[in-house]
Amino acid sequence: MSGIHDIEVKTIDGQTQKLSVYAGKHLLIVNVASKCGFTPQYQGLEKLYRDFKDKGLVVLGFPCDQFGHQEPGDENEIKTFCTLNYEVSFPLFAKIEVNGPNSHPLYQRLKQDAKGLLGSEGIKWNFTKFLVDPQGNVVERYASMTTPAQIEKDIALRLG
């Protein structure tokens, strides 16, 4: 398997699609939650998306309820929350698991390709971010506490 482009995901509206629709784009993939201390990062993620989408960046948000039950809503509630509170316009997807035996294949691949601190694979908390190049290769992993503003320079350098 090369890159992540052959992996299927379900949009927040319930449509199945392959990540190949984003081939040729840089992706910032984030496990998100609506009731987390890091939830205000939605604002920064949206800013990155708006600032860099014309240069080839797409932010992809994957809601996850595995950390402190901080994403209890269904997809409609999540979409409404993100739109009303943060004016999110980047693609959101159906709720998934990022750790454990039911970990989504996308996150299995992301964790395998970009290990965390001390070589760990597990996602530690909401708002862990993965930067993927246009060929579908994971090039960077950022911790939850790393804000979108802190990675803006990395993204700007990659996008030219």
C-alpha positions as CSV (number, residue, x, y, z in Angstrom):
1,M,0.0,0.0,0.0
2,S,1.4,3.4,-0.9
3,G,0.4,6.4,1.0
4,I,-3.1,6.9,2.5
5,H,-5.0,7.6,-0.7
6,D,-6.6,4.2,-1.0
7,I,-8.2,4.4,2.5
8,E,-12.0,4.9,2.6
9,V,-13.5,7.3,5.1
10,K,-17.1,8.4,5.7
11,T,-17.9,12.1,5.6
12,I,-19.9,13.8,8.4
13,D,-22.9,13.5,6.0
14,G,-22.5,9.8,5.7
15,Q,-21.0,9.5,2.2
16,T,-18.2,7.0,1.7
17,Q,-15.1,8.3,-0.2
18,K,-11.5,7.4,-0.7
19,L,-8.8,9.8,0.4
20,S,-7.6,9.8,-3.2
21,V,-10.0,12.7,-3.7
22,Y,-7.3,14.7,-1.9
23,A,-4.3,13.3,-3.9
24,G,-2.0,16.1,-4.9
25,K,-2.9,18.2,-1.8
26,H,-1.1,18.6,1.6
27,L,-3.4,17.3,4.3
28,L,-3.5,18.2,8.0
29,I,-5.4,15.3,9.6
30,V,-6.7,16.0,13.1
31,N,-8.8,14.0,15.6
32,V,-11.2,16.6,17.0
33,A,-13.7,16.9,19.9
34,S,-16.3,19.5,20.8
35,K,-15.9,19.5,24.6
36,C,-12.1,19.4,25.1
37,G,-9.7,22.0,26.5
38,F,-8.1,22.0,23.0
39,T,-11.5,22.6,21.2
40,P,-10.6,26.3,20.6
41,Q,-8.0,25.0,18.2
42,Y,-10.8,24.7,15.7
43,Q,-10.4,28.4,15.2
44,G,-6.7,28.0,14.3
45,L,-7.3,25.0,12.1
46,E,-9.9,27.0,10.2
47,K,-7.5,29.9,9.8
48,L,-4.8,27.5,8.4
49,Y,-7.4,26.1,6.0
50,R,-8.5,29.5,4.8
51,D,-5.0,30.9,4.5
52,F,-3.5,27.9,2.7
53,K,-6.3,26.1,0.8
54,D,-5.5,28.0,-2.4
55,K,-1.9,26.8,-2.1
56,G,-2.9,23.1,-1.7
57,L,-3.7,22.5,2.0
58,V,-6.8,20.6,3.2
59,V,-7.6,20.2,6.9
60,L,-9.5,17.0,7.6
61,G,-11.3,16.7,11.0
62,F,-12.1,13.3,12.4
63,P,-14.3,13.5,15.5
64,C,-13.4,11.0,18.2
65,D,-15.0,10.2,21.6
66,Q,-12.2,8.1,23.1
67,F,-10.7,10.7,25.4
68,G,-12.8,11.7,28.4
69,H,-16.1,11.4,26.5
70,Q,-15.4,14.8,25.0
71,E,-17.2,14.2,21.7
72,P,-20.6,12.8,22.8
73,G,-22.8,14.1,20.0
74,D,-23.8,12.5,16.8
75,E,-22.5,13.7,13.4
76,N,-25.3,16.3,13.0
77,E,-24.6,17.8,16.4
78,I,-20.9,17.8,15.7
79,K,-21.4,19.6,12.3
80,T,-23.8,22.1,13.8
81,F,-21.4,22.8,16.8
82,C,-18.4,23.4,14.4
83,T,-20.3,25.6,12.0
84,L,-22.0,27.8,14.6
85,N,-19.1,28.1,17.0
86,Y,-16.0,28.1,14.8
87,E,-17.4,28.7,11.2
88,V,-15.6,25.5,10.2
89,S,-15.5,25.1,6.4
90,F,-12.9,22.4,6.1
91,P,-14.1,18.8,5.6
92,L,-15.4,16.9,8.7
93,F,-15.9,13.2,8.9
94,A,-18.0,10.6,10.8
95,K,-16.9,9.9,14.3
96,I,-14.1,7.2,14.5
97,E,-11.9,5.5,17.0
98,V,-8.2,6.3,16.8
99,N,-6.8,3.8,19.3
100,G,-7.5,0.2,20.2
101,P,-8.9,-2.8,18.3
102,N,-11.5,-0.7,16.4
103,S,-9.0,2.0,15.4
104,H,-9.9,3.3,11.9
105,P,-7.5,2.1,9.1
106,L,-6.5,5.7,8.5
107,Y,-5.3,6.1,12.0
108,Q,-3.6,2.7,12.0
109,R,-1.6,3.9,9.1
110,L,-0.9,7.4,10.4
111,K,0.3,6.0,13.8
112,Q,2.5,3.4,12.0
113,D,4.1,6.0,9.7
114,A,4.6,8.8,12.3
115,K,5.3,7.5,15.8
116,G,4.9,9.7,18.8
117,L,7.2,10.5,21.7
118,L,9.7,7.7,22.4
119,G,8.4,5.7,19.4
120,S,4.9,5.2,20.8
121,E,2.0,4.8,18.3
122,G,-1.0,5.5,20.4
123,I,-2.8,8.8,20.1
124,K,-2.5,10.5,23.5
125,W,-5.5,13.0,23.3
126,N,-7.7,15.0,21.1
127,F,-6.2,17.4,18.5
128,T,-3.2,15.3,17.6
129,K,-2.2,16.4,14.1
130,F,-0.6,14.6,11.1
131,L,0.8,16.5,8.1
132,V,0.6,14.4,4.9
133,D,2.3,15.3,1.7
134,P,0.6,15.3,-1.8
135,Q,1.7,11.7,-2.4
136,G,-0.1,10.5,0.8
137,N,3.0,10.1,2.9
138,V,2.9,11.2,6.6
139,V,5.7,13.8,7.0
140,E,5.0,15.1,10.6
141,R,3.1,14.4,13.7
142,Y,2.2,17.1,16.2
143,A,1.0,16.7,19.8
144,S,-2.3,18.0,21.0
145,M,-0.8,20.9,22.8
146,T,0.9,22.1,19.6
147,T,-1.4,24.8,18.3
148,P,-2.2,25.4,14.6
149,A,-0.3,28.8,14.9
150,Q,2.8,26.9,16.0
151,I,2.8,24.7,12.9
152,E,1.9,27.5,10.4
153,K,5.6,28.0,9.5
154,D,6.1,24.3,8.7
155,I,3.0,24.4,6.4
156,A,4.1,27.6,4.8
157,L,7.6,26.2,4.1
158,R,6.1,23.0,2.5
159,L,3.7,24.9,0.4
160,G,6.2,27.4,-0.9
